């Protein structure tokens, strides 16, 4: 009997990729939220059982997480969540600031600001949640949604995925910092100042507002490292 052609295997391959993406997104979310903290060991048999997947898509998901710098694999297939590294954090912050300042610049130059309606709505929801300590995770998700909406409004939706993938360490650092006293109020003030500058059409003010907004957590890095030494390399 002739062997199956590569084309005949394509549906299975695509299915594995879809499953791998689902596992990747779920594990990334847990790592960024620190539900899987730095140093946590990931058991492949346990993960396969948890997600109900075979070895192939699970391996692909873990390889993607390793490329993101979120896990490290050692001999005998031992996989652990990586610790935060100060230099990597500074590199990521520099990259994100450079790109998002240009997004703010582009938005301020738009003659029609109607595309920013979603960001204003997200800011309103953040204001409603700011005082509820039980809603920190939702507030953090809205923060990410706010920035994604800015990229979409500027016409750079795909670029947001690049920034997100290149900011994994900063995402975990923000998770550590967000419960800090006054941090959520600071985020709201930063978003409000940014939108005000963008709506005014002042490109320099919009860029400055974005830079100031993104600098809060990285400025507190030394303090956060002292407060959470177990999370850092």
C-alpha positions in Angstrom: 0.0 0.0 0.0 1.5 3.4 -0.9 2.3 5.7 2.0 0.2 8.7 2.7 1.2 11.9 0.9 2.3 15.0 2.9 -0.9 16.6 1.8 -2.9 13.9 3.5 -1.3 14.7 6.8 -2.0 18.4 6.5 -5.3 18.5 8.5 -3.6 16.8 11.4 -0.7 19.2 11.3 -3.0 22.2 11.3 -5.0 20.7 14.1 -1.8 20.2 16.2 -0.8 23.8 15.5 -4.2 25.0 16.7 -4.0 22.9 19.9 -0.4 24.1 20.5 -1.5 27.7 20.2 -4.3 27.1 22.7 -1.9 25.5 25.2 0.7 28.2 24.6 -1.8 31.0 25.2 -3.1 29.4 28.4 0.3 28.8 29.8 1.6 32.2 28.9 -1.4 33.8 30.6 -0.7 31.8 33.8 3.0 32.7 33.7 2.3 36.4 33.1 -0.3 36.4 35.9 2.3 34.7 38.2 0.0 31.8 38.8 3.0 29.9 37.6 5.8 31.8 39.3 9.5 31.9 38.4 11.1 28.6 39.4 7.9 26.6 39.0 8.6 23.2 37.4 6.3 22.2 34.5 5.6 18.5 34.3 4.9 17.5 30.8 2.7 14.5 31.7 0.7 16.6 34.1 0.3 19.4 31.5 -0.7 16.8 28.8 -3.4 15.4 31.1 -4.6 18.9 32.2 -5.1 20.1 28.6 -6.0 16.7 27.2 -3.3 16.9 24.5 -0.7 14.7 23.0 3.1 15.2 23.3 3.6 16.9 20.0 1.4 20.1 20.4 2.5 20.4 24.1 6.2 20.3 23.0 5.5 23.0 20.4 3.8 25.2 23.0 6.7 24.9 25.4 9.2 25.6 22.6 7.3 28.9 21.9 7.3 29.8 25.5 11.1 29.1 25.6 11.6 31.4 22.6 9.7 34.0 24.5 12.1 33.6 27.5 9.3 32.5 29.8 10.5 28.9 30.3 13.8 27.0 30.1 14.3 23.4 29.3 17.1 21.3 30.7 18.2 17.7 30.4 15.7 14.9 30.9 13.0 17.3 29.6 12.9 19.3 32.9 11.1 22.6 32.1 10.9 25.5 34.6 9.5 29.0 34.5 12.4 31.5 34.2 13.2 34.2 36.7 13.0 37.8 35.9 16.3 39.5 34.7 16.9 43.2 35.2 18.8 43.7 32.0 16.2 41.9 29.9 13.5 44.1 31.5 15.4 47.3 30.6 15.8 46.0 27.0 12.1 45.2 26.7 11.1 48.6 28.2 13.3 50.4 25.7 11.8 48.6 22.7 8.2 49.0 23.9 8.6 52.7 24.6 10.2 53.4 21.2 7.3 51.7 19.4 4.4 53.0 21.5 5.7 56.6 21.5 5.5 56.4 17.7 1.9 55.0 18.0 1.0 57.9 20.2 2.6 60.3 17.7 0.6 58.8 14.8 -2.7 58.9 16.7 -2.2 62.6 17.6 -1.7 63.3 13.9 -5.0 61.7 12.9 -7.5 64.3 11.7 -10.4 62.0 12.8 -10.2 60.7 16.3 -13.3 58.5 16.2 -11.3 55.3 16.3 -10.2 56.2 19.8 -13.7 55.6 21.2 -12.9 52.1 22.4 -9.9 53.4 24.5 -12.1 55.9 26.2 -14.6 53.2 27.1 -11.8 51.0 28.5 -10.5 53.9 30.6 -14.0 54.3 32.0 -14.1 50.6 33.0 -10.7 50.9 34.6 -11.9 53.9 36.7 -14.8 51.7 37.9 -12.5 48.9 39.0 -9.7 51.0 40.5 -10.8 50.7 44.1 -11.6 47.0 44.1 -8.6 44.9 45.2 -10.4 41.7 44.0 -10.4 43.0 40.4 -6.7 43.5 40.0 -6.5 40.7 37.3 -9.3 42.3 35.3 -7.8 45.7 35.7 -4.5 44.3 34.3 -6.3 42.8 31.3 -8.0 46.1 30.6 -4.6 47.8 30.7 -3.5 45.4 28.0 -6.7 46.0 26.0 -6.2 49.7 26.3 -2.8 49.6 24.6 -4.0 47.1 22.0 -6.9 49.5 21.1 -4.3 52.3 20.6 -2.4 50.1 18.0 -5.7 49.2 16.3 -6.8 52.8 16.1 -3.4 53.8 14.6 -3.7 51.1 12.0 -0.9 48.9 13.5 -2.9 46.0 14.9 -0.4 43.3 13.9 2.5 45.3 15.4 0.8 45.0 18.8 1.4 41.3 18.7 5.1 41.8 18.1 5.3 44.2 21.0 3.4 41.8 23.2 5.7 38.9 22.4 8.7 41.1 23.0 7.5 42.3 26.4 6.9 39.1 28.3 9.3 40.0 31.2 7.8 43.5 31.5 4.3 41.9 31.6 5.3 39.9 34.7 6.9 42.9 36.3 3.7 44.8 35.9 1.8 42.0 37.5 4.1 42.3 40.5 3.7 46.1 40.6 0.0 46.5 40.0 -1.2 45.7 43.5 1.1 48.4 44.9 -0.5 51.3 46.7 -1.5 54.0 44.2 -0.4 52.1 41.2 -3.8 51.6 39.6 -4.6 55.3 40.2 -1.3 56.1 38.4 -2.2 53.9 35.5 -5.6 55.6 35.1 -3.9 59.1 35.3 -1.4 58.0 32.7 -4.1 56.8 30.3 -6.2 59.9 30.8 -3.2 62.2 30.2 -2.3 60.2 27.1 -5.8 60.4 25.6 -6.1 64.1 26.3 -2.8 64.8 24.6 -3.8 62.6 21.6 -7.2 64.2 21.3 -5.6 67.7 21.3 -3.5 66.8 18.3 -0.3 67.7 20.1 2.1 65.1 18.9 5.0 66.1 21.2 2.7 66.1 24.2 1.3 62.7 23.2 4.7 61.2 22.9 5.8 62.6 26.2 2.6 61.3 27.9 3.2 57.8 26.5 6.9 57.8 27.6 5.9 59.0 31.1 3.1 56.4 31.4 5.4 53.5 30.4 8.2 54.5 32.7 6.4 54.1 36.0 7.0 50.4 36.6 10.6 50.2 35.3 11.5 53.2 37.5 10.4 51.1 40.5 12.4 48.1 39.4 15.0 48.3 42.3 12.2 48.6 44.9 10.3 45.7 43.3 13.5 43.5 43.3 13.9 44.1 47.0 10.2 43.4 47.7 10.1 40.2 45.6 13.7 38.8 45.5 12.4 35.2 44.8 11.2 36.2 41.4 14.5 37.6 40.1 17.6 35.8 38.8 
